[in-house]
Amino acid sequence: MNDATVTSPTAAPRPDPASLARHEARLAAELGMLGLPAKNWVPLRHGPDGRPLLDAVIVGAGMYGLGAAIALVLQGIRNIAVLDRSPEGREGPWVTFARMETLRSPKTLPGPANGIPALTFEAWYGAKYGAAAWDVLYKAPNGIWQDYLCWLRNVLALPVRNGAEVAAIEPHAGFVRLTLADGGVLHARRVVLATGRNPDAASIPDFVDPDLLPDYAGHTCADIDFQALSGRRVAVVGSGASAWDNAAEALEAGASVDMFVRRESLPQVNKGRAPIATSPGFFRGWSALPDATRWAMAHYASRHPAPPPHETVMRVLASPGFTISFSSPVSKAFRDGSAVGLAVNGVRRNFDYLIVGTGFGATVDDVPLLRQLRHHIALWGDLYDPPAELRSHTLSRSPWVGRGFELRERAPGACAGLSRIHVFSPVAATSMGTVCTDVPGVNVGADMLSRFIVEATAAEDIEAIGASIDAFAETELIGTPFHVP
Ligand SMILES: Cc1cc2nc3c(=O)[nH]c(=O)nc-3n(C[C@H](O)[C@H](O)[C@H](O)COP(=O)(O)OP(=O)(O)OC[C@H]3O[C@@H](n4cnc5c(N)ncnc54)[C@H](O)[C@@H]3O)c2cc1C
């Protein structure tokens, strides 16, 4: 397991707790000046069990779940819960299965700060480690990024519950019922699925014999014992960033690594780094585009994956024992006694362990919480028929979500409450673009999601809001000649 705070040459310098405390005091003062977080304004409703309904439950306390929670809380939707099955500090990939030393993205990205400068990664890092340390920082080490996310939740006292796995969600008119793995039940007006790219969605190709897992093969997000691979022959299938990160870990543990790549060469350009790809026009504009344009853009993105980061390639090349074979699709991976057999271009190769670096699925089938609802969920394949050259099984199986990331019924009226479920994860990317995928899009995505929920909640509650205004009777003119008792 990679713990960048301990092992990485990019580890942070000594923290300055007094400086961080001053920063937190400044943050509190600035939020106070802005009147944030807004007071809770949502009238209380009751669930079918007679208990107060939560206004929103966010499933997942990773970067996107926290971003959504911050956006809602700042806007006065404060009767919420954020649930994560992981222990505190181990949400998401950063210190679990992300095996790079630093984030791939630049250090200057704000993080899920929701427009508050003191909540940005730069402000937090500078306060904790000093401005000079910030100046020399190359990119955010994984462990430091996780620390920053933990700080955000703590400094804002977000209502996160760890060790809380949601096992099922069931929409109804007016609310969604959530069943937890421990048998507990919650009712909420809206559910936000911020479940990320997690092991549930690990994509294992059909050519991998399931018998290989877990002793002879593991996906890049599996809990691989790299030390046990010392002196062994490891095959890596795939050439994305995580495949390279895992190759580096294996090499550094003393294994030899053979990487098998279908393509003739590595992709050269990260299209996501084009300046306009992180502009408001691209982020906010995507969801307003016609279906044909969104499909074509999503199809283009799927055909233009990012190359592995430069530093990741150099990390791999720094260790002996690495071989890469291009134009080498693996057609079969199977168990052969105590070895892993691979068929590559008709040639049989033997290894001790196989790392499957084929990424994550992003269809409705890749979100366990949506599986039991999938027959009700409108998918892109139901609503859009692309030209033959743009056909894609993955895109056609992705949910067609509205501009608040809300699901839509396949047959109107057949599944009451379905639109109370918001998919705030890469599974919504065909509909929403990159505001639900990576670090750059998190603030715009959280803004779009929270605005929709604020507007929808206000519309549902307008009578209660009106009654509350009508009941307000604080008289202004006591002590003047014009006071009417
Ligand atoms: C290996 C890796 C490296 C990446 N590096 C970068 C990078 O450098 N730069 C960048 O911009 N993007 C990167 N990304 C993409 C993206 O930024 C991350 O995936 C990021 O973690 C997304 O945040 P998230 O909140 O959507 O998901 P996550 O951080 O994965 O959080 C989802 C959370 O949901 C919880 N959860 C899931 N199901 C349930 C359930 N049923 N009940 C309760 N909790 C549940 C999980 O425990 C998890 O903590 C990377 C992704 C991966 C996989």
The ligand as an SDF file (V2000), in Angstrom:
LIG
                    3D

 53 58  0  0  0  0  0  0  0  0999 V2000
   -6.2160    5.4140   -8.9150 C   0  0  0  0  0  0  0  0  0  0  0  0
   -6.8680    6.7220   -9.2190 C   0  0  0  0  0  0  0  0  0  0  0  0
   -6.1040    7.8690   -9.2970 C   0  0  0  0  0  0  0  0  0  0  0  0
   -6.7060    9.0900   -9.6150 C   0  0  0  0  0  0  0  0  0  0  0  0
   -5.9260   10.2080   -9.6840 N   0  0  0  0  0  0  0  0  0  0  0  0
   -6.4920   11.3760  -10.0500 C   0  0  0  0  0  0  0  0  0  0  0  0
   -5.7000   12.5700  -10.1540 C   0  0  0  0  0  0  0  0  0  0  0  0
   -4.5170   12.5640   -9.9120 O   0  0  0  0  0  0  0  0  0  0  0  0
   -6.3110   13.7100  -10.5330 N   0  0  0  0  0  0  0  0  0  0  0  0
   -7.6580   13.7680  -10.7960 C   0  0  0  0  0  0  0  0  0  0  0  0
   -8.1670   14.8290  -11.1500 O   0  0  0  0  0  0  0  0  0  0  0  0
   -8.4270   12.6600  -10.6890 N   0  0  0  0  0  0  0  0  0  0  0  0
   -7.8850   11.4850  -10.3170 C   0  0  0  0  0  0  0  0  0  0  0  0
   -8.6730   10.3610  -10.2130 N   0  0  0  0  0  0  0  0  0  0  0  0
  -10.1020   10.4630  -10.5470 C   0  0  0  0  0  0  0  0  0  0  0  0
  -10.9620   11.0500   -9.3970 C   0  0  0  0  0  0  0  0  0  0  0  0
  -10.5000   12.3240   -9.0130 O   0  0  0  0  0  0  0  0  0  0  0  0
  -10.9740   10.1240   -8.1990 C   0  0  0  0  0  0  0  0  0  0  0  0
  -11.5670    8.9120   -8.5710 O   0  0  0  0  0  0  0  0  0  0  0  0
  -11.7200   10.6840   -6.9930 C   0  0  0  0  0  0  0  0  0  0  0  0
  -11.5120    9.8180   -5.9190 O   0  0  0  0  0  0  0  0  0  0  0  0
  -13.1920   10.8670   -7.2700 C   0  0  0  0  0  0  0  0  0  0  0  0
  -13.8310   11.2190   -6.0710 O   0  0  0  0  0  0  0  0  0  0  0  0
  -15.2400   10.5860   -5.6940 P   0  0  0  0  0  0  0  0  0  0  0  0
  -15.6690   11.2400   -4.4490 O   0  0  0  0  0  0  0  0  0  0  0  0
  -16.1020   10.6690   -6.8880 O   0  0  0  0  0  0  0  0  0  0  0  0
  -14.9790    9.0370   -5.4630 O   0  0  0  0  0  0  0  0  0  0  0  0
  -14.1460    8.3230   -4.3430 P   0  0  0  0  0  0  0  0  0  0  0  0
  -13.0400    9.1830   -3.8850 O   0  0  0  0  0  0  0  0  0  0  0  0
  -13.8020    6.9790   -4.8920 O   0  0  0  0  0  0  0  0  0  0  0  0
  -15.1630    8.1680   -3.1290 O   0  0  0  0  0  0  0  0  0  0  0  0
  -16.2720    7.3220   -3.2310 C   0  0  0  0  0  0  0  0  0  0  0  0
  -16.5930    6.8230   -1.8440 C   0  0  0  0  0  0  0  0  0  0  0  0
  -17.8310    6.1360   -1.8910 O   0  0  0  0  0  0  0  0  0  0  0  0
  -17.7950    5.1290   -0.9150 C   0  0  0  0  0  0  0  0  0  0  0  0
  -18.8330    4.1500   -1.2340 N   0  0  0  0  0  0  0  0  0  0  0  0
  -19.0080    3.4650   -2.3920 C   0  0  0  0  0  0  0  0  0  0  0  0
  -20.1070    2.6940   -2.3170 N   0  0  0  0  0  0  0  0  0  0  0  0
  -20.6320    2.8860   -1.0980 C   0  0  0  0  0  0  0  0  0  0  0  0
  -21.7700    2.3750   -0.4280 C   0  0  0  0  0  0  0  0  0  0  0  0
  -22.5900    1.4960   -1.0250 N   0  0  0  0  0  0  0  0  0  0  0  0
  -22.0260    2.7960    0.8310 N   0  0  0  0  0  0  0  0  0  0  0  0
  -21.2130    3.6850    1.4500 C   0  0  0  0  0  0  0  0  0  0  0  0
  -20.1120    4.1980    0.8550 N   0  0  0  0  0  0  0  0  0  0  0  0
  -19.8330    3.8090   -0.3950 C   0  0  0  0  0  0  0  0  0  0  0  0
  -16.4000    4.5720   -1.0120 C   0  0  0  0  0  0  0  0  0  0  0  0
  -16.0260    3.9450    0.1990 O   0  0  0  0  0  0  0  0  0  0  0  0
  -15.5860    5.8280   -1.3040 C   0  0  0  0  0  0  0  0  0  0  0  0
  -14.9600    6.3420   -0.1490 O   0  0  0  0  0  0  0  0  0  0  0  0
   -8.0950    9.1530   -9.8630 C   0  0  0  0  0  0  0  0  0  0  0  0
   -8.8550    7.9890   -9.7740 C   0  0  0  0  0  0  0  0  0  0  0  0
   -8.2570    6.7830   -9.4500 C   0  0  0  0  0  0  0  0  0  0  0  0
   -9.1250    5.5550   -9.3610 C   0  0  0  0  0  0  0  0  0  0  0  0
  1  2  1  0
  2  3  1  0
  2 52  2  0
  3  4  2  0
  4  5  1  0
  4 50  1  0
  5  6  2  0
  6  7  1  0
  6 13  1  0
  7  8  2  0
  7  9  1  0
  9 10  1  0
 10 11  2  0
 10 12  1  0
 12 13  2  0
 13 14  1  0
 14 15  1  0
 14 50  1  0
 15 16  1  0
 16 17  1  0
 16 18  1  0
 18 19  1  0
 18 20  1  0
 20 21  1  0
 20 22  1  0
 22 23  1  0
 23 24  1  0
 24 25  2  0
 24 26  1  0
 24 27  1  0
 27 28  1  0
 28 29  2  0
 28 30  1  0
 28 31  1  0
 31 32  1  0
 32 33  1  0
 33 34  1  0
 33 48  1  0
 34 35  1  0
 35 36  1  0
 35 46  1  0
 36 37  1  0
 36 45  1  0
 37 38  2  0
 38 39  1  0
 39 40  1  0
 39 45  2  0
 40 41  1  0
 40 42  2  0
 42 43  1  0
 43 44  2  0
 44 45  1  0
 46 47  1  0
 46 48  1  0
 48 49  1  0
 50 51  2  0
 51 52  1  0
 52 53  1  0
M  END
$$$$
